[in-house]
Every structure is written in C-alpha cells, then in structure tokens.
Amino acid sequence: MRRLFFLTALFLAACAPVQVAVPPETATPIAVVPPTFAPPTVAPTSPPAATATAELTNASYIDLDNDGKTVVYDFTEHLCEARWTNNTDPKGLPCPGDLNNIGKGYIGLLSGSDIGLDAGLPMLLAFPAYDNVYGLFGRYPKFTVGANDEFRVSLACRSNSKCFISFAIGYYDSNGKYQEPFPTEYYRPDVEPPLTYVWPLGSLAGQTVEFSLAIRAEDFPAEAWALLIQPRILR
C-alpha cells in the first residue's frame, strides 16, 4: 500500500508544474531559546489545532532501537540551536514557537505521550507555513560526518491531526550551497502507520556540513502538524 501511495504521489508531483520550496542559502543567526517539550496548553486561534489528547498511533511501527549504535547527534536536543525559516521571513522563526501565532509556521517539542509513547521522549512538532506555499526548514550547526553515520527518524502526525506531509533531510556544503540528495518521504496517517526511515550518510564522510530538516505540507495545510520522532544521527 505504501509503495502504491508513494508512486501515486510521485506521478502527481511530476504532472504538476510546482516548484518545490527550498531554504535560503544565507541566513542571519537568531537568538537561541532553550526549548521545552511539555504538551501545549494553549490552542492556536487560526487554524484550529488538533486536541492534545493522547492517542496511540501504531507506536509498534516506530523503531526507537539504535541497534547497538551510539547517538552522536540528537536533533531534538539541539532544536533551538538551528535557524528555522519558512523561506520568506529573513528574520527566521522563533524557537520554540508561539501556538497563538502560527501563520508563518511553528516549531517546538512535544511529549511522547501525544501518541502513546513515553512522556519523557521529546518529539519535534513542526507546522509549515499556513498558506501551504512554503515549507519549514531548520538549519543546524556544523557537523562532521563519519564513514558509518546514518540518520534515522520516525514520521507521524500529531494525534487527531489529518496531515499529509513530506519530509527530507538536506545539508549546506562548505560553500554554503544547499543540497537535498536524499529521498523525500511522504506521510499520511490514514494511508499508513508511522514508519522509521534510515538514510546512510557515508557519501558525506569526512565532510563538515550543516544539516537541514525540511517539512512541507502536501495537502490539508490547516492540519499539517508533523511529528519527527527521535531525529538523530547514529554512529
């Protein structure tokens, strides 16, 4: 079913003359604010957000096992060290964001209890710009890639959210040029359960890059509350 859906998404993308938004190649640093991952208690006014009621979303498909490897970079732990942008606002987005002001996008942390996981597990909660034209991009500090490094993440939507999102990991090279060489993954909860994706990073071994997480709303922009569960680099 996932393969059929993914092929359909690719076919539709090929037929539509839509230019995929990418993050800017230059950025002005913004102030770093330590994030928290307590479930939001204030609902956004526009658009209406999904409720914060915990609801199990096939957590058995979310692989949190590191297979004996070591986490060398945790993207949730360093969330607000990244510069988050919707590609149009030169000032960047606040981190963590304000749930009462999400028109330009939102980034923050959410407790794992939102989808039936351990409450102490922080997940990255991302909401692309509400006009559904631009994605949400997080440019992280420099990182030197090892030969056997790999990036892992599980994709899901916030409980009770009918989202259709795409996710990609890109990077800025030593010249500041943005690259997005890894496959884009599409996710929609009514089509498939949460799944874990693995990208080997060996092609970047020895390079010092700035990784970028890209989340785009493919449909249902008012409900595009994406969850990135344990985005991390293993070695």
C-alpha positions in Angstrom: 0.0 0.0 0.0 2.8 2.4 0.9 4.6 1.8 -2.4 1.4 2.4 -4.4 0.8 5.6 -2.5 4.4 6.8 -2.9 4.3 6.1 -6.6 1.0 7.9 -7.0 2.5 10.9 -5.1 5.5 10.9 -7.4 3.2 10.7 -10.5 1.1 13.6 -9.4 4.2 15.6 -8.5 5.6 15.0 -12.0 2.4 16.2 -13.6 2.0 19.4 -11.6 4.3 22.4 -12.5 5.1 23.2 -8.9 8.4 24.4 -7.8 9.5 22.8 -4.5 10.5 25.4 -2.0 14.0 25.2 -0.6 15.6 27.1 2.3 17.7 30.2 1.7 21.4 29.6 1.3 22.4 32.5 3.6 20.9 33.3 7.0 21.3 35.7 9.8 21.6 33.9 13.2 18.8 34.4 15.7 18.7 34.2 19.4 18.8 30.7 20.9 16.0 30.0 23.4 16.1 26.6 25.3 13.1 24.5 24.2 10.6 22.7 26.4 8.6 19.7 25.5 5.6 19.9 27.7 2.4 19.4 25.7 0.9 22.8 24.7 -1.9 24.0 26.9 -3.0 26.9 24.6 -4.7 26.1 21.4 -3.9 28.2 18.3 -6.6 30.5 17.2 -6.1 30.1 13.4 -6.1 27.4 12.2 -7.7 25.2 14.9 -5.1 22.7 16.1 -5.7 19.1 17.0 -6.5 18.4 20.6 -3.7 17.4 23.0 -5.5 14.2 24.0 -3.0 11.3 23.9 -4.0 8.7 21.3 -1.9 5.7 20.3 -0.9 5.8 16.7 0.5 2.4 16.0 3.6 3.0 18.1 4.7 -0.5 17.4 5.8 0.7 13.9 8.1 3.3 15.5 11.5 1.9 15.9 13.3 3.5 18.7 16.1 0.9 18.9 19.5 2.1 17.9 20.7 -1.4 17.1 23.8 -1.0 19.4 24.9 2.2 17.7 25.6 5.5 19.6 23.6 8.6 19.1 26.2 11.3 18.1 23.6 14.0 17.3 20.1 14.5 18.6 18.1 17.0 16.6 15.5 17.5 19.3 18.2 18.2 21.9 19.7 20.9 19.7 16.3 22.1 18.3 16.8 25.8 19.0 20.4 25.9 18.0 19.1 25.6 14.5 17.8 28.5 12.5 14.2 27.8 11.5 12.6 29.6 8.5 9.7 29.4 6.1 12.0 30.7 3.3 10.3 34.1 3.2 10.9 35.7 6.5 14.5 37.0 6.7 14.3 37.2 10.5 13.6 33.5 10.9 11.0 31.9 13.2 11.1 31.9 17.0 12.2 28.7 18.7 10.2 27.4 20.4 7.3 29.0 18.5 4.1 30.6 19.8 1.0 28.5 19.3 -1.1 31.7 19.2 0.9 32.9 16.2 1.5 30.1 13.7 0.7 31.8 10.4 4.3 31.7 9.3 4.9 28.3 10.7 5.7 26.7 14.1 8.5 24.6 15.6 8.7 23.2 19.1 8.9 20.0 21.1 6.0 17.7 22.2 5.9 15.0 24.8 5.9 11.4 23.5 2.6 10.8 25.4 0.8 12.6 22.5 1.0 9.3 20.5 1.2 6.8 23.3 5.0 6.8 23.8 7.0 7.5 27.0 6.1 11.0 28.3 9.8 11.7 28.7 10.5 11.3 25.0 10.6 14.7 23.2 9.4 14.8 19.6 9.9 17.6 17.2 6.5 19.2 16.4 6.5 21.1 13.1 3.8 23.1 11.3 4.7 24.5 7.9 3.5 28.0 6.9 -0.3 28.1 6.8 -0.5 29.4 3.3 0.7 26.0 2.1 3.2 27.6 -0.3 6.4 27.2 1.7 8.0 24.6 3.7 9.6 24.7 7.2 13.3 24.4 7.3 15.7 24.0 10.2 19.4 24.7 9.5 21.6 23.1 12.2 25.1 23.9 13.3 28.1 22.4 11.6 28.7 18.6 12.0 31.5 16.4 10.7 30.1 13.2 9.2 31.6 9.8 9.9 32.0 7.0 7.4 29.3 4.8 9.1 27.0 7.5 10.2 23.3 7.3 9.5 20.3 9.5 10.0 17.1 7.9 11.5 13.7 9.4 12.1 10.1 8.2 12.5 7.3 10.2 10.9 3.9 10.7 12.3 1.2 13.3 12.7 0.0 14.8 16.0 -2.9 12.9 17.5 -6.2 13.6 15.8 -4.5 15.6 13.0 -5.3 14.7 9.4 -2.0 15.8 7.9 -0.3 15.0 4.6 3.3 16.0 4.8 6.7 15.3 3.1 10.0 15.2 4.9 13.5 15.5 3.6 17.0 15.9 5.1 19.3 18.2 3.2 22.5 20.0 4.0 24.6 23.1 3.3 28.0 22.2 2.0 31.3 24.0 2.8 30.4 26.7 0.2 27.1 27.4 1.8 25.2 25.8 -1.1 22.0 23.8 -0.2 21.8 20.2 -1.2 18.9 17.8 -0.9 20.2 14.4 -2.2 18.3 12.0 0.0 14.9 10.7 -1.0 11.8 12.7 0.0 9.4 10.7 2.2 5.7 11.3 2.1 3.4 10.5 5.1 -0.3 10.5 5.6 -1.8 8.7 8.7 -5.0 7.4 7.0 -2.9 5.6 4.4 0.0 4.1 6.5 1.1 3.8 10.1 4.2 5.7 11.4 7.3 4.2 10.0 11.0 4.7 10.7 13.3 5.8 7.9 17.1 5.4 7.6 19.4 7.4 5.4 23.1 6.2 5.3 25.3 9.3 5.4 28.5 7.6 4.1 28.5 9.7 0.9 29.3 12.7 3.2 32.0 11.0 5.2 34.7 13.4 6.3 32.8 16.5 5.3 31.7 19.2 7.7 28.1 20.2 6.8 25.1 22.0 8.2 22.2 19.6 8.1 18.7 20.9 7.4 15.4 19.3 8.2 12.7 20.1 5.7 9.0 19.6 6.3 6.4 20.5 3.7 2.6 20.4 3.7 1.4 18.5 0.7 -2.3 18.9 1.5 -4.6 19.7 4.4 -2.4 22.7 5.4 -4.6 23.6 8.4 -3.8 20.2 9.9 -0.2 19.7 8.9 1.1 19.1 12.4 4.0 16.8 11.7 5.9 14.8 14.3 9.5 13.9 13.9 10.2 11.2 16.4 13.8 10.8 17.5 15.5 12.5 14.5 19.1 11.5 15.2 22.4 10.6 13.8 23.9 7.2 14.8 27.5 6.0 14.6 
